[in-house]
Amino acid sequence: MLHDSDREPFGRRSARPRLGVFLAAALALVLSGLSGLSAEVSPSDLPGLVLWLDAGDAATLALADDTGRIQSWRDKSPSAHQASAIDGLGAPRYLGPAEGAVRFDGTAAMIFNDSPDLDFQGADEFTLIAVVRARRNGSILARTDGAAMQYRIHIPGERTLRVVLGQGGRQADTASVVGPDGYSLLAVRNARHEDACRFTLRVDGRDERSSPAGSGRVPVRTALGGRDEGRAQRLDGDLAELILYRRALTTDDLAALEAHLRTRHASRLAPAAAAAPAAAAVPRAPGPGLEPAPEGTFTIAVIPDTQRYFGPGSGRAGQSGEPRNPAFVSRTQWLADNLEAQRIAFVTHAGDVVDRNNREQWRVAQAAMDRLHGRVPYGLAVGNHDLIGRSGDSALFQETFGAVRFAGMPWYGGCYAGRPGQPTAISGNNANSFQLITAAGIDMVFLHLECNAPDDVLAWADEVLTAQKHRLAVVTTHMYLGGLERFGSGEPQGRMLWKKVHGERGNTPQQLWEKCLSRHPNLFLVLCGDQSASIAHRQESRGLAGNLVHEILQDYPRGSDDSDWIRLLRVDPAAGRLRVITFSPAQNRVCDGLAHLKDPGQHQFDLEIGEVLAAYRSRRRGP
């Protein structure tokens, strides 16, 4: 600011420089408007504002006590909403004026007073902007009862930004990772194009994904930091600011508002994104490929969850054209093309073969697996996405991969017939199956168990493993390793203590181990998927007989068509070693780290199996 002593005396000022300054300022203002890089605006400067939560304004937060627990959070928009902590769920915590953010710890959530302003759907235009640091995952803003979806803006285990709009669940994900090291500027803009709305996702000022919006309303209140009125998908992260307009902001308005937020939160936001194509749209150069498997070895190929479907019935972007799953096809085609070079003796699918459990997706899955059918032994575990609801009904899986498909295959051992008195669709007709192979002189049994297999299935599994006690045993089951007590990469990892399906009859992974797997001395390997937040994890256990058991999780991100990671388990009997290789056929390279699991040692590693093979040979010789 100029002081009087710093100013020129009036009489000495030149009119010409003053005019030049005026013209330059005017020209800059005009060019600014023409370029779309208008001056920053505050949220209240733009019409249509219906929600503005600002953790930097401590006066809007009513604290329950001196620990910072929040009783309510007042909206600064003209709508004057209020979000209140939910009794019995705990409360989010104010991090103080220096941080200017509210922490949701994965247990707390808030509910808004009922208002038509927050009752928007996919057919309505809106714009949402948030400054968030995702420590793990969970919902930011949601209106759903769990079964039906109106909207959900959330961060899944992959730590992307995901939006689901409509009861059809139209879904899109960003390519960029959100947190946990810093805050991200997220935006969702739902705008009408001709007769329908389409939503666009932005991360740090850059468009990343676009998708048609579904529609439909659900008679529940809107939740902040959770869903199902706060009971599920609770956010584990910090929220600094959240702004909602009941209109699609213009490109200029959105850019100006993002510029304001970037200035205000400059100390915590990453630098503005360059105007370049989204990361997923940039083609990757082919990698160096994979050397052939050495003589004397053999390979067990593991296909993790294959839920990236497009086309009708997918609920994702790209609803037109035929149902398709490029990443599934590239996996099985590569395996088919490399059966000999990689000495592949068996292929196992870890479950969640489909995403929406409809016939369109099952036809795609069948076509993908047809590339292997009749050429190599294989089996599939039934995941929770492969079932109708949570009942354990796998009727559509059975239509596609029932026992009749494998009849006559010399390696097919059989399947569980189902519990007497209940429909075959529950656990029967290849929903639980076993296969028998011999590779490099080693006899093996592969057992595929459905997600949260009930006691009657485990009794059958006991019979199979006992009857095949002289064979090395491998079990693939969908849900096994992950967050011990809940979903999340930041949770303690191990055999999970929770379950998803089969209700009271279902067994948790820990119960599966205690009731069945730990009792069989020929078991040496357990494979699983399901936990996309954890991605990869492994541990060693000892069965009741002292046998060494390697347990391995693989559920790789599905953010793009070339995210087609497979696991190749190369068994070297002479060296007593199991080498685990994570490889992408589309990228033609091994995995040397991911954005949210950087350690290469989590993707490529060796396991010692000399002890396992010695015990196997001893059993073969007999007493």
N, C-alpha and C positions, 0 to 999 in steps of 0.2 A: 504494500500500500504506500502511495506517495504522501509525504508530508509537505506542508506548505512551503518549507524551505527548499524542497527539492524541485518545485515547479518553476518553469520559466515565467518571468513577468509577462503579464497579459500583452503589454504593448510590443513585446519582442516576438510573439508567436507569428508564424507565417500561416496565412490562410491556405496556401497550396499544400503543404504537408498535412494539415488537418484534413483537407479534402481527400488526399491520397489515402490516409489511414481509414477514413470513412468508406471509400470505394473498395478498398481491399477487404475490409470486414464484411461489407455487403456481398462482395463477390464470393468470399469464403462461405458465407451462409447459404447463398444460392447453390454453389457447387456441392455443399454438404447435403442439401436437400435432394439435389439431382442424383447424387451418387448413392443415396440410401444410407449413408453413414451419418445420420442425423445426430444431433446432440443427445446426450444421455437423458433419459426420462425416469422419473420415479414411478413406481407401480400405480400410485393414485392419479398420475397425470393421464392415464389411458382409460377410456370408457370400457364398461363391461366387467370391472373388477368385482368379484364376489367373495374372494377369500385371500387374506394376506396374513400369514403367520410369520412374525419377525422376532427371532430369538435375540436379536441385537437390541430390542426395546424391552428392557426388563420390566417396564410398567405393565406389559401385557401378560405377564406370568404371575399367577397366584401360587405361592409356594406353601406346601403343607407343613414344612418344618425347616429347621436351619441346616438340614443336610442337602437342601436343594430339590427335594422331591416336589413335583409339580402337581397341584390340585386341578388347575385349569389353565388354558391358554386362550387369550382373547384375540379374536380376529380384528385386524385394523381396517378392513374394507367397510364400505357402507352397510353391508349385510350384518355386521356385528355378530358373527357366529361365535360359539364357544366350544372348545374341545375339552372334555373332562376325563380325568383318569377313571379307569374302570375298576370298580371294587373287586378285590380278590386277585387282580393281575399285577399289582404293584403299580408304580408310577414312574414315568420318565423323570430325568434329573436335569436341572439347569446347571450348566457347566461354568456359570459365572460371567461377568461382564467382559473379561479379557478374551474368553473364547467365543462368547456370544452364540451359543448353540445349545440345543436340547439333546441329551443322550437317551436313546432307546436301547436297552440292554438285552433285547431278545426275549424279555418276559413281560414288559410293560406295553400298553397301548392306550389310546384315547378314543372316545366316541363323541361325535358332533351332535348338537341339538338338531332335531329334525328340521330340514329346510329344503324347499324346492330348488334353491340355488345349487345344492350339491347332488341333486337328483338328475344329473345329466346321463346320457347314454351315447352309444356310438352314432346314433342318427343326429345328435346335436353337435354344433360347433363349440369348441372350447380350446383354451390354451393353458397349459400348466407348466410352471417353471419352478425348479427347486435347486437349492444349494445343499448338497448332501455328501457326507463321508460314510461309505458303506464299510463297516468293519467286517461284516459277514454278509447276511442276506435278510430278506423280509420285505413286507409290503410298506410302501410309503403312504398311499391313499387308496382305499378300496371300498367297494360297495358290492358285497357278495355274501350269500349264505353258505358258501362252500359247494353246494350242488349246482346252483345257478349263478351266472356271472353277469353283473351289470358293467362294472369296470374294475380294473386293478392295475395300479402303477406300482411296480415292485422291482426288487433286485433279487434274482435267483442265485443259486449256489455258484454259478459261473461269474457272478459279480458284473453282469451286464445290466443295462436298463431294459426291462421287459414290460410291455403293455398288453393287456388283454381287454378287449372291448366286446361286449355283447354275450348273450347266452350261448351263441355259437362258438364263443371263445376265440375270436379273431386275434391272433397273437403276432408280435414282432419283437425281435431282440436287436440290440446294437452290437456292433463289432467291438467297440471299445470297452475296456474294463473300468468299473467304477470303484475307486478306493482300493485298498484301505489306507494307503499312505497319505492321501490328501483328499480335499473336497473336489467334487465335480459339479459343473453347472449343467443341469439336465432340463430338457424341455420336451413337451409333447404338444403338438398342434394338430387338432382334428378339424379339417376344413372340407366344405362341400365342393365336389367336382361333378358338375352336371346334376345327376339325380341321386348321388350317393356321397357319403363322407369317406374320407381317407385320412389316416393319421400318420404323422411324420415324427420320428424320434431324433432328437439332437443331443449331442454331448459336446460340451465346451465350445458351443457356437458353430457346430458343423452338423449338417444333415447326415444321418447314418442309415436309417431304414424307413420304409413307407409300407403301409398295408391298408387294405380295405377294412372298414370298421363294421363290426356286427352291432346288433341292437337288442334291446330287451331290458325290462326293469325288474328289480328284485325288491320286495317290501322289507328292507332292513335299513338301519342307519349307516352313515358313512363312518369308517374307522380310519384313524390316523396311527400309523405304525403297526398295523395288524389287519386281519380280515376276519370274516365270520363274527362281526361285532367284537373284534379284537382277540378271538380265541385261538387263532392259528396264524402262521406265517408272520410272526411278530418281528419287527425290524430290529436288527442289531447294527446300529449306526447312529450318526449324529446329524441332526437337521438344523441348519442355520436359518433358512428362509424357504417359504413355500407360498406361491402366488398362483391364483386361478382366475381366469377370465371366462365368462360364458359367451365367448365369441372367438373366432380364429383371428388372432392378431395378424396384421399385415407383415410382410417381410421386413419393412423398415421399422415398424413399431417393435417387433420382436428383437431385431438387431440393436435398437436403441436401449431397450430394457435390459438385454444381456450385457450391453456395454456398461450400464449403470451398476448392475450386479457385479460385474467383473471389477469395476473400480472400487466398489464398496467392500468386496471380499478379496481384494488383490493379494493380501498376505497368505490366503489359504488356497486359492484356485491356481490350477496349472496355467501356463501361458496360453493365449488364444490359439485355437487350432488354425493351421494354414488352410487356405482355400484349395484343398486337394481332394481327390476322390477318397471315399471311405476306405479304411484299411482292407476290408474284405473284398473290395472291388479291384484291388491292385493284384494282378496275376503274379504268382510266385514262380521263380525259376525252378526247373526240376532239380531235385537233389541228386546226390551221387548214387542213389539206389542202394541195393542190398546184395552183398556177396552170396553166392550159392552156399547152401549148408554143406559142411564137410562130410565126407564119407564116414559111415559108422554112426552118424547122428540121425535123429528124427525130430519132427516139429509138431507140437500141438498148437493150433491157431485158435485164438480167442477173439470173437467178435463182441465188442461191448454194445451197450444199448444203441439201437438204431432208430431213434425217434424223430429224425429230421425228414418229415414228409411234406410234400406240397401238392397243390391241386385240390379238386373237390373233396370235401370232407376232412381237410387237414386242419382247418382253423388257423392257418398261417397265411402270410403274404404269398401271393401267387396262386389264387384260387382257380384260375383258368387253366385250360388244357387237361391233359390226362394226369391222374394221380401218379406221383413219382417220388423217388428217394435216391438222388444221385450218389450220396455217400455210401448207401447200402450196396448199390450196384457196383461201385468202384471197388469196394472191399471184396465181394465175392468173385468178381471177374478177375481181380489180381490173384486171389487165392487159386482159382481154377487154372490160370495161366502159369502159376508157379508151383504147382503140386510137386513136380519132379525136382525142380531146381532147389526148392526149400525143403524137400523130403517131408512134406506134410502128411502125417499119418492120421490126423483127426482134427475136426473143426468143431468148436463148441460155441454156442451163442449164449451170452450171459443174461438174456431176458430183456423185457421191454422191446420186443421185436417190433411192435407198432406203438403209435402214440395215442390214437383216438379209438382203437378197438372197433373199427368198422370194416366192412367187407372190401371197401376200396383200398384200404391200407394193407389188408391181409393179402389181396391179390398182388400188390407190389412186392410184399415180403416173399411170397411164394416164387414169383419170377426171379427175385434176387437169389434165393436159395436153390432154385432149379439149376443154376450154373454149376453147382457142386453135386447135385443129386445124381447118384449112380457113378460118381467119379471118386469120391472119398467118403469115408464114414463121418457122420456128424450127428449132433444132438442139439436140442434147444431147451433152455430153461424158461418157464413161464414167469413173466414179471407182473407187477401190479397193473401196468398199463395194458397188459394182454388179457385182463379179466373184465367182466361186466361188474362195474361198481366195486364193492369190497367184499362181495359174497363168496369169491372163489370160483365163480362160474367162468370156465374157459372154453365155452362152446365154440366161439369163432376160431380160436387157436386150433381146436380139435377138428373143425371143418377143413382147415388148411394143412395142418401137420399132425393129423390123427394117425393111429397105428396102421391104418390101411396103406398109407403112403410108404411105409417102410417094410411092409410084408414082403418076404422073399429076400430081403437084404441079408447076406450071411452074417454080418456084424451086428445086426439088430437083436438085442437080447430080450426085449419085451417091455411091458409097461404095467403100471398099477391099474387094476380093473375098476377101482372105485369102491366106496364103502357100501355094503348092502343096505338097501332101503333109501339111498339117496340118488339123485340123478347122476348119470355118467358125466354130465357137464361139470360136476364138482369133483375135481382131482383125477378123473378117469381118462381113458382113451389117449394115452401118450402125454398127458399133462405132467406125468412123472414117468421117466423111462430110463433104460440102461442099454449100453452098447459095449461090445467086446471086440478088442483088437489085439494084434501082436505086432510089435515094431522093434526092430533091432534085437530080436530074440526075447523081448520082454512082453509078457502077457499082461494086459491091462483091462480094467473095467471102468467105464465112465458112467456116472450116475447123475441124472439131471432131475433136480427137485424144484417144484414150484415155490413161489414166494410164500414164506410163512407156512410151510407144509404142516398140516395137522398131525395128530398122533397116529391116526390110521395109516397115513402115508409113511410116517417114520417107521412103523412096524414093518411095512413092506420093504422099506429101504434096508432095515436090519437084516431081513431075510436075504435080500440080494447080496449085500456085502459079505454076509456069512457064507453063502453058497459059493461066492467067488473069492474066498479068503486067500487063495494062492496067487491071485492076481494083484498087481499094484492098483490101488483105487484112486480115482480122481472124482470129486464131486463139484458140479456147477450148480449154484443156486443163486437166484437174483439178488436177494437182500441178505447181506451177511456182515461185511465190514463197513464201518462208517462212524459217524458221531454216536458215542455210546448211548446217550439219552435223548438226542434230537439231531436233526439235520444240521450240518454246518462244518466247514473245514476247520474252524477254530475250536471246535469241541474236542474233548479227549476222544481218541479214535480206538476202535477195537470191535469185537463182536457186539452188535447192537442189542440193547435191552428193550427195544420197542418194536412194534410191528405195524403193518398197514392193512392186511386183508385177513379174511377167514374169521373175523370176530373173535369170540371166546375160544374157538377151536384152534385158531392159529397159534403157531409157536414163534417166539422171538428167535433171532439168530443164536443168542446164548443158549436158549433152551434146545435148539437144534443140535448144538454141540454137546450139551450135557446128556440129552436123552438118546442120541444116536451116534453122531460122528466120532466122538471121543472113545467109543467102545470098540472100534474096529482097528486092529493093529496093521492092517494092509493099507489104510488110508494115508496118503502122503501129500495130497494137494487139494485145496479148496479154492474155487474160483468164483468171483461174484462181480456184479455191476451195481446199478441202482443209485449210487451216491455221487451225483454230479458235482456237488460242492467239494467233496474230498478228492475226486478225480482218481487218485492212485494212492494205495496204502498197502503195506504188507506186514505180516508178523509171523513168528514161529510159535507153535504150541506143541505140547506133548500129550498124546493120547494116554488112556489109562494103562496101556501096556508099555508106555515109555516111548512109543514110536514118534518120530519127528514129523510134524505136519506143517507145511508151508501154506499160508492163507494169503491170497492176493486179490486186491480190488482193482478194477479198471472201469472207469466210466468217463470217457473223454468228452471235452466240449463239442457241441454240435452247431457252432456259430456260422459255418459256411460249408459249401458243397465239398471243399477239399479237406474238411475236418473229418477224415475217414480213418482215424487211427485204429490199428489192430495190434494185438499182442501176439508175438511169435515166441513160444516157449520151446527152445531148442534143447533137447535132451542129448547129452553126451555120456553114454554109459561107461566108456573107457576112462573118462576123466572124472566120473562121479559128479557131474556138474549139470545144472539146469540154467541156461542163459536166457534171460528175458529181454526181448527186443520189442520196442514200441515203434511202429512203422506206419507211414501214411502212403498208400499207393498213389493217390492223386498228386501229392507233393514229391513223391519218390525219394523220401528221406526218412531217417530215423529221428525220433523226437529228442532234441537237446534241451528241452525246457519249454514251459508255457508261461504266459503272462501271470497266471495265478498259481503256478507250481513250477518255479524256475529251476529247481535242482535237477540236473540231468540224471543223477543217481536214482531218482524216483521213477525214471522211465526206462533206463537201461541198467541192468544189474545181473549178477550171478548168484545162484543159490547152490549150496552144497547138498548133494543127494547121495554121496558115497555111502553113508550110513543106511539110507533108505534102500539102496540097491543090495547092500550086504544082507540086510534083514530079509529082503525079498528072496534072494538066492538061498538063504538058510531055510525059509519056509518051503521052498520048492523041493529041497533035498529031504525035508521031513525029519522026524526025530531019529 
